[in-house]
Amino acid sequence: MAKRDYYEVLGLTKGASADEIKKAFRKKAMQYHPDRNPGDKEAEEKFKEVNEAYEILSDPTKKDRYDRFGHAGVDPSQGGGFGGGFGGFDDIFGDIFGGFGGFGGRSQRRNGPRKGADIQTRVTLTFEEAAFGTKKEIKITRNDDCPDCSGTGAAPGTERTTCPDCGGSGQVSRVSNTPFGQFTNVTTCPRCSGQGTIVNDPCKRCKGAGKIRKDLTLNVDIPAGVDNDSVIPLRGQGEPGTMGGPAGDVYIIVRVKPHKIFKRNGADLVLEIPITYPQAVLGADIIVPTLTERISYKVPAGTQHGTVFRIKGKGIKYVNSNSRYGDLYVKVLIEIPKKLNEEQKSLLRQLDGAFNKGEHEQKKTFMENVKELFRMDSKDDEELAEAADRKESESRETKKSKKKKK
């Protein structure tokens, strides 16, 4: 397959400046780099094509020959060679990306300072502890420097020595020839694991690792307002770094136990309070509990089942806020008695009979919709009502008869 024009490969036009070529290469290399496209053969081929184009156009001499003669001017097989092919992708990325290391740290020194690993743990709080904040002792296990060798891994009185395989660089390289030129594959030195030094006489306590496992107890301030799955970071309390790198962090994941009467929605509290039918009809002063006190609240007359009232500022404190609180939402549930004596039933029947039709607006609207659905007239409605009354009366008489027989 014929090679594409190098300017086209980089998305440029002939005569592009050195800065434009460099910028275009950086963009294309990031797009098709194998680390960003694992297993994508097409991206891998385009990545090689982009590097080949940049290898030519970034060199003034090669660029001049290409501009005058095209691919023939830089093709070794046609006498237009350029002296040994590519210097390797690592060389190109070292020039373009500098300390960026060509993605994923491929050309970074493996024996440089590295941050320690993070540690994750959990803490369980009561509802009140999460709402008001508390202090907790958190136990973790992490690596610490061995006290016998001070973290070197070498036996007391001895020192680590330079790795003979990598010469202290922590990396070994292998050069291979390909149709596209020479490529240098740099990997971590297997003998020293990238540290650049080895231990000839290992410490007996840590067996040359330089670290020992240690149980620690950390005192943690839990801020007010945390919730389920909140994460509290403890900076620098994780695994120690290597080669002078900083320590990792500890991340504490919060679990909050449920409350007996309160539910939570962010910083807001939700509370369900049962009230009686007379309280809902006539209105009443009820006692509403909060997390800190009991307050009086006026339920207005005619309150319906499931009505929700909002009490501002009686929720939970927002995390890291000095004065901002959520609200308390009170949902009233009208409790219907399940057991009534005959006197109570009689009084309720008298009350029901005293109501006018307009005093139950929802029932009235519902019945009108039922009439429309079945095209019932007022006569049908009256007949149904009379039948229901007869059935209820017969039921009462039957119960009375059974009691007399007993």
Secondary structure as the mmCIF struct_conf table of DSSP 4:
data_model
#
loop_
_struct_conf.conf_type_id
_struct_conf.id
_struct_conf.beg_label_comp_id
_struct_conf.beg_label_asym_id
_struct_conf.beg_label_seq_id
_struct_conf.end_label_comp_id
_struct_conf.end_label_asym_id
_struct_conf.end_label_seq_id
HELX_LH_PP_P HELX_LH_PP_P1 ALA A 2 ASP A 5
HELX_RH_AL_P HELX_RH_AL_P1 TYR A 6 VAL A 9
TURN_TY1_P TURN_TY1_P1 LEU A 10 GLY A 11
TURN_TY1_P TURN_TY1_P2 LYS A 14 GLY A 15
HELX_RH_AL_P HELX_RH_AL_P2 ALA A 18 TYR A 32
TURN_TY1_P TURN_TY1_P3 PRO A 34 ARG A 36
BEND BEND1 ASN A 37 ASN A 37
TURN_TY1_P TURN_TY1_P4 PRO A 38 GLY A 39
HELX_RH_AL_P HELX_RH_AL_P3 LYS A 41 LEU A 57
TURN_TY1_P TURN_TY1_P5 SER A 58 SER A 58
BEND BEND2 ASP A 59 ASP A 59
HELX_RH_AL_P HELX_RH_AL_P4 PRO A 60 PHE A 69
HELX_RH_3T_P HELX_RH_3T_P1 GLY A 70 VAL A 74
HELX_RH_3T_P HELX_RH_3T_P2 PRO A 76 GLN A 78
TURN_TY1_P TURN_TY1_P6 GLY A 79 GLY A 79
BEND BEND3 GLY A 83 GLY A 85
STRN STRN1 PHE A 86 PHE A 86
HELX_RH_AL_P HELX_RH_AL_P5 PHE A 89 ILE A 96
TURN_TY1_P TURN_TY1_P7 PHE A 97 PHE A 97
HELX_RH_3T_P HELX_RH_3T_P3 GLY A 98 PHE A 100
HELX_RH_PI_P HELX_RH_PI_P1 GLY A 101 GLY A 105
TURN_TY1_P TURN_TY1_P8 ARG A 106 SER A 107
BEND BEND4 GLN A 108 GLN A 108
TURN_TY1_P TURN_TY1_P9 ARG A 110 ASN A 111
BEND BEND5 GLY A 112 GLY A 112
STRN STRN2 ARG A 114 ARG A 114
HELX_LH_PP_P HELX_LH_PP_P2 LYS A 115 ASP A 118
STRN STRN3 ILE A 119 LEU A 125
HELX_RH_AL_P HELX_RH_AL_P6 PHE A 127 PHE A 132
STRN STRN4 THR A 134 ASP A 145
TURN_TY1_P TURN_TY1_P10 PRO A 147 GLY A 151
BEND BEND6 THR A 152 THR A 152
STRN STRN5 ALA A 154 ALA A 154
HELX_LH_PP_P HELX_LH_PP_P3 ALA A 155 ALA A 155
TURN_TY1_P TURN_TY1_P11 PRO A 156 GLY A 157
STRN STRN6 THR A 161 THR A 162
TURN_TY1_P TURN_TY1_P12 PRO A 164 GLY A 168
BEND BEND7 SER A 169 GLY A 170
STRN STRN7 GLN A 171 THR A 178
TURN_TY1_P TURN_TY1_P13 PRO A 179 PHE A 180
STRN STRN8 GLY A 181 THR A 188
TURN_TY1_P TURN_TY1_P14 PRO A 190 GLY A 194
BEND BEND8 GLN A 195 GLY A 196
STRN STRN9 THR A 197 ILE A 198
BEND BEND9 ASN A 200 ASP A 201
STRN STRN10 PRO A 202 PRO A 202
TURN_TY1_P TURN_TY1_P15 LYS A 204 GLY A 208
BEND BEND10 ALA A 209 GLY A 210
STRN STRN11 LYS A 211 ILE A 222
HELX_LH_PP_P HELX_LH_PP_P4 PRO A 223 PRO A 223
TURN_TY1_P TURN_TY1_P16 ALA A 224 GLY A 225
TURN_TY1_P TURN_TY1_P17 ASN A 228 ASP A 229
STRN STRN12 VAL A 231 LEU A 234
TURN_TY1_P TURN_TY1_P18 ARG A 235 GLY A 236
BEND BEND11 GLY A 238 GLU A 239
HELX_LH_PP_P HELX_LH_PP_P5 PRO A 240 GLY A 241
STRN STRN13 THR A 242 THR A 242
TURN_TY1_P TURN_TY1_P19 MET A 243 GLY A 244
HELX_LH_PP_P HELX_LH_PP_P6 GLY A 245 ALA A 247
STRN STRN14 VAL A 250 VAL A 256
HELX_LH_PP_P HELX_LH_PP_P7 LYS A 257 HIS A 259
BEND BEND12 LYS A 260 ILE A 261
STRN STRN15 PHE A 262 ASN A 265
TURN_TY1_P TURN_TY1_P20 GLY A 266 ALA A 267
STRN STRN16 ASP A 268 ILE A 275
HELX_RH_AL_P HELX_RH_AL_P7 TYR A 277 LEU A 282
STRN STRN17 ALA A 284 PRO A 289
BEND BEND13 LEU A 291 THR A 292
STRN STRN18 ARG A 294 VAL A 299
HELX_LH_PP_P HELX_LH_PP_P8 PRO A 300 PRO A 300
TURN_TY1_P TURN_TY1_P21 ALA A 301 GLY A 302
HELX_LH_PP_P HELX_LH_PP_P9 THR A 303 GLN A 304
TURN_TY1_P TURN_TY1_P22 HIS A 305 GLY A 306
STRN STRN19 VAL A 308 ILE A 311
TURN_TY1_P TURN_TY1_P23 LYS A 312 GLY A 313
BEND BEND14 GLY A 315 GLY A 315
STRN STRN20 LYS A 317 LYS A 317
HELX_LH_PP_P HELX_LH_PP_P10 TYR A 318 TYR A 318
TURN_TY1_P TURN_TY1_P24 VAL A 319 ASN A 320
BEND BEND15 ASN A 322 SER A 323
STRN STRN21 TYR A 325 TYR A 325
STRN STRN22 LEU A 328 ILE A 334
HELX_LH_PP_P HELX_LH_PP_P11 GLU A 335 PRO A 337
BEND BEND16 LYS A 338 LYS A 338
HELX_RH_AL_P HELX_RH_AL_P8 GLU A 342 ALA A 354
HELX_RH_3T_P HELX_RH_3T_P4 LYS A 357 GLU A 359
HELX_RH_AL_P HELX_RH_AL_P9 GLU A 361 PHE A 374
TURN_TY1_P TURN_TY1_P25 ARG A 375 ARG A 375
HELX_RH_AL_P HELX_RH_AL_P10 SER A 378 LYS A 405
#
